[in-house]
């Protein structure tokens, strides 16, 4: 993936302003005993261990994204497997997890990807690394400061704060509501509604865990709490607790950080394309080494599908040559000829709609913009057509 990483850095350099780096982990399940363990699996009376082990690969991705939602590429990828699965809850009964060095935990992947992505992109002050509650790791806060970059994560732990006699939740409970923010939501039945979020933010000094207070320094962060007013019907109450090293002085700046964190879902969409679109879990390869090579290639392909979907929404007027070769453009013109002669050459959005039509998109006047599913279906079919066209030209001639 080295070539893709270099291209990501080039695209990053061509965009000004703040860039988001989304981090998340997904699991790729395979029914192979020699691949590696994901977890202990389902109970079984016949298996020697009492469970049918679930085998596969774990993948931790770092996706570079603009605040407008355009994916620029991957900045880091880490694969790993387990030789044995002990279980987190069972482990907590034997040892205190906070006393285990981060280098001996799987959580180290968050730090490694942050460091790799920061070194690759080369401008750490422009990057904001975003993660869910699993990324609420004190060592990650310190690693981000050491690298000169920024973070925005969803809080999970009620950490020690200020002088050590209080906790983060207690500090934030004293902060009055400083503004509101309205968001459109849907309940469990799909009915649209509006939620009113009460915003509170405060600069807080966090202290390291007691077991590691000699190894790590205190970290000053901004805590942003967005909690829905009242109790909604037919859905869970919205309650976001975010931590960032960036300053937040006004409710508008707090809303900006909320919007950035809302884009974290984009990496979930990317993993969906990898699994459902590229269908990497359906591979018949028998070893972890071969599967890793296949998944690495599919990671690049998944990003391209995602990029084509999003650039059609953000920059549909871009020149089509940024996504297609001259041969591909000529073939699309033949497959979908224009009914009327246009004064100007078709833009990128026109060609991406044609790709979506190959995937089942009807392109009616009231239809929404094509999504990832019709793009990946259309791109798969178009790839076959392009190969057939190229091979036919060699055999028969132009």
N, C-alpha and C positions, 0 to 999 in steps of 0.2 A: 504493500500500500504506500510505499515511499513516494511514488509518482503522484498519487492522489493527494498526499499530505503537502507536497510542494505546490500543487495547483490550488489547494485550499489557502495556503499562505499568499499566493498571488492574488486570488480573489479578495482575500482579507485586505491586502494592501490597496486594492482598487476601490474600497468603500471607506468613506470618512465617518468619524464619530464613534459612538459606543457600539461594541459588538458583544453579543451574548454567546456564551459557551455552555450548552446544555449537557449535563451528565446524567446517565441512568444505566441500570443493569437489567438485562433480560436473560432468560434461560432458554436454551435450545435443547429440546428433549429428543433422545434417540433410544431405540430399543436394542442397544448393544451393550453387552456386559463388559467389554474392554475399552469403553470410551472414557469413563469417569463418572463419579456420582454427583447428582444434583441434590437429592435428599433421600431419606430412607424409604419413601414410597408408601404403598398401601400395605395393610396387614395381610399376612398369609400364614396359614397353618402348615403349609408344606415347605416353605422356604426355610433354610437353616437359621437365618437371622430373625425370623418372625415377620419380616416385611419383604415385599418385592421391591428391590431398589430401583429408583428412577435414575437413569443414566443420561448423560448429555454434557453439553458445554455451557459455561457461563460467559457472557459477553458484556463488557462495560464499554459504552460508547461515549464519545464527546463530540457533539454536533455544534458547528459554528453557525450562528444565525444572526441576521440583522434584526433590529427592533421592529421592522415591518413584517417579519416572518419569512424572509427569503433564506433558505439554507445554503451556505457557502461551501460546505463540505465537512469532512471529518478531520479533527485535529489529533485524535488519539483513539486507539482501540486496544483493549486488553482481553485476552482469553485465559480461562483457567478451568481446572476440574478439581474434584476432591478425590482423594484416595479412600477416605472414610468420612462418614457423616455422624457427628456426635450429637448434634441438636443444640440450639442456643439455650433453651430452657434447662436442659439437663446439665449443660456446662455451667450455668449460673449457680447451680446447687453445690458445685465443687470449688469454684474459684470466683473471685471478684473480677469481672471483665475489665473494669477500669484500671486494674493493676497490670494487665497484660500489655506489653509494648505494642505500639501500632504496627511495627514491622512483623509481628507474629500473627496479625489478623488479616482477614480478607478485606477489611475496610481500607487497607493500604492502597487499594486500587484507586480510590478517590484522590489521594494525594499524588500518586504516580501520574494519573491522567491530567490532573491540573498542572503539574510541573512540565509534562511533555507538551501539552497544548500551549502553555505560556512560552516555552522555549521555541516552539515551532513558529508561532505567530509573530513574536519579536517585539510587540508593543504591549506589555502587560497592563499599562495604565488604561488602555482602551477596552480591556476585556472584563466582563462580569460573568463569573462562573456560577451557574444556577443548578441547584439540586433539591430533591425532595427531602422528607424527614430522615431518610436513611443517611443523608450527608451531614447531619447535625453532629459533627465530629470536631472536638476542640483542636486536635492536631491539624485539621484542615484549615481552621481560622489562622493558625500560626504559619502554616505553609503558604497561604495566600499572601500574608503580610511579608514573609521572607522573599517571595517572588515579585513583590511590588504590584500585585494584581488585586482584583476585587471579587467579592462573593456575595451571593444572595441565596439564602437557603431557608427552608421551612423548619422552624424550631420544633424539636421533639422533647428535649430534656429541660427540666426546670433547674437551670444552672445557678451556682452561687454567684452573687453579684455584689458590687460595691466593696464594702469592707469585710465581706464574708459572713455577716450576721443575717443577711437577707437573701432572698431568692428572686429570680427574674420575674416570676408571676406576681410576687408581692410588690415589686417595684412598678410593674405595669398597672396593677390594680389601683394605684394612686394617681394615675394619669387621667385627666378628664378627656371626654370626647372632643376631638379637635376638628372634626369635619365628617362629612358623609359622602358616600359614593354609591351611585345606582348602577346595577348591572342586570342585564336580561338573563333569565334562567329558565329552565324547564323542570317540571316535577317528574315523578316516576312514571306518570302516564303520558309524558310528552307535551303536556299543556304549557304554553309560555306564561311567564309571570315576571315580576320585577322584584329584586331584592335590594334593600337599603342597608349598606354596610356602614357601621360606625368606625371611624378611624382614630387610632391613637398611636403616637410615635414618641420615642424618647431615646436619648443617648445614654447607654448603660455600660458600666465597666464589668465585664465577665471575668471570673476567676477560674483557673484550671481546676480539674478534679483534685480532691485532697490527695489521692495516691500519686498524682503527677505534678504537684505544685512546685516541686524543686526542679522539674525539667522544663516547664513551660511558663511563660510570662502572662500576666493579665492582658486581655484584649478588649479594646473599646469598640462597641458595635452600636448600631441603631436598631432598636426593636420596633417593628411595625405590626400592630394588631388591627385586623379588619374583621369585625364580628357583626353578624346580621342582627338587625333590630327585630325583636319578637321571635315567635316560634312558627315557622312555615308549616303548611300542610302538605303531605304526600312527598316530602323530600327532607333530607338532612339540613340542619342549620349550617350556613356557611360560617366558617371560623378559620381564618388564616393567621398564623403567627410567624412572621418572617424576621430574619436577622441579616443584616448587611453591614459592611464596614463603611459604606457610602453615607455621607451626611444627608439628613432629611430635615428641612426647616419648615416646610409648608405642607398642607394637605395635598396640593397638586403634585409635589415631589413624591409623597407617599403613594398616590394613585399611579404615578409613573412606575414605581417599583412593583406594585401589584400587577400592572399590565405586563411587565417583563416576566414576572413569575408565571403568569397565566400562559405565556408562550412555552413554558416547560413541557406542556402537553405535546408539542411538536415532536419531541424525541420519542414519545410513545407512538405517534403516527409513523415515524420512521421505522421503528421496530416492527410495527404491524406490516408495513410494506415488505420488510425483510422476511418475515415469517409467512404471511399470507400471499404476497405478490410473488416474491422470488421462491417461496416454498422451500426454504433451506432445510426444514425439518423432514422433508420427504426424500432427502438424498439417501442413496443406498451405499454410500461409502462406509467402510468398516473400521477405520482407525481415526483417532482424534486428529492426528497430523494432517491427514487428507481433508478432513472436514473443515479444519481451520483455514486451509488454503481456499477451499470452495466458498466458505462464508465470507472471507476477506474480499473476494471478487464480488460476491453478491452485496456486500456492504456498499461498494462503489456504485453498483447498479441501482441499489435502493435509493441512495442519495440522488442519483440522476433522475429517477422517476419523481421523487419528491420535489426536486428543484424545478423540473418541467411543469409540475402542477402549480407550484407557487409563483413562478415567474409569469405564468399565464394570468395570474390574478394581480400581480404587483406591477409588472412591466410588459403588458401585452403588445405595446407598440414598438418593442425592441426589434432590431433586424433579425430575420430568421436564421441568419448564418451563425448566430451565437449558439444554436442548438443543433443545426442540421448541416450536412454537407450538400454540395451542389447536386450530387446524384440523388440524395434523399429528397431535396426540394423538387427536382424535376419529376421524380416518381410520384410525389404527392400531388403535383399539378396534373399529372395524367390520371391519377385515381379519382381526384375530385376537381374537375375543371370548373372554372368560374363561369356562371351563367351569363354574366355581363362583363364586358371588358372594363376593368378598373383603370382609373387614371394613374394611380400609384401602385407600386409593387406591394403585395400582401405583407403584413407584419407578422411577427412571431406568433401572436395569438391566433391568427387565422390558421396557421399550419398545425398548431397544437390542438385546435378544435378538430381538424381532420384526423389527427392521430386518435383523439378520443372517439370519433365516429367509427373508426375501425374496431374500437373496444365496446361498441354498443351505445354510445352517446347519440341521442336523437337530434341534438342541436336545434330544438324548437325555440321560438322567440321567448317563451316564458321559462325555459329551463335554466337552472343555476349553472354557474361556471363548472366545467368538468373537474371531477375529483380524482384522487389517486387511483381508484379501482379501474375506471375506464381508461385512464392514461396507461397503467401498466398492462392492461389487456390489449389496448391498441398498439402499444410499443412492441409487445411480444409478437403480435401478428405482423406488424410493419417490418420487424427485423427479418422474419421469414421471407416476406415479399422482396425486401432489398437484396437478400442473399440470392434468391431465385432469379431476380432481375440481373444481378451481376454475373451469375453463372451462365445464364442464358445468353448474355451478350458475348461471352467468351466462346461459347459453342456455336451459336448461330451467326454472330456478328451484329454490329450496330445497324 
